[in-house]
């Protein structure tokens, strides 16, 4: 008879399923991988980069997890309906992470209606209708985490529409936490400071990023995993008595 070592205990999210928007790169990718490591099955959306989405799915499956990706343009409401249909086919969901976002850099004096509508469609309208779906379909005792931004507390020139869209998302958190409480669903916001993502690196020259890191008491920019770990906490059983709150994850910047 051969002896085997002790089995790895199941993660705290074993048997749970999550829907994550924007899961192919940046913070969303880190969230998808982190939830999967906790034992969660993950369905995530992506917009353009099919190769990156396949890599995330492959990494989760290689580790023994379950994952699917759905191509979705969150600026088109009918596309969001396709994500919900995929979620139902996936077996339903216990967790929703509203992560996907787009940015803009126009000053108020220069912003166009098209830019405003683009930002609001993805950053505010899509999460609101994702919350509507969750309010009707997320299983009892579920978790919702909305990913906002430090821009709501520390506004920057050129970020009026972006900051407003994230402020709307934070208000959705507060209202939904009351509306969904009777089903045991918690709703919280994670508010990241500057995080090394493709979006941040593309929008800022190196000297600006260096200044941002220097301003942070911990002396560095955030990493996607820094945010994903907090999302996983809020999505897990240890956060059962937390709802309607905003957790700032910014290295002490605010």
CORDAJO-V580401 format. One record per helix or strand. SS is the DSSP state (alpha for helix, beta for strand). FROM is the first residue (numbers start at 1). TO is the last residue. Records with the same first field share a line. If there is no record, write none. Layout:
BEGIN
SS=FROM-TO, FROM-TO
END
This chain:
BEGIN
beta=17-20, 41-46, 67-71, 95-98, 143-147, 186-192, 195-195, 222-222, 246-249
alpha=26-37, 50-62, 77-89, 113-137, 150-152, 160-179, 181-183, 198-203, 206-215, 224-235, 237-239
END
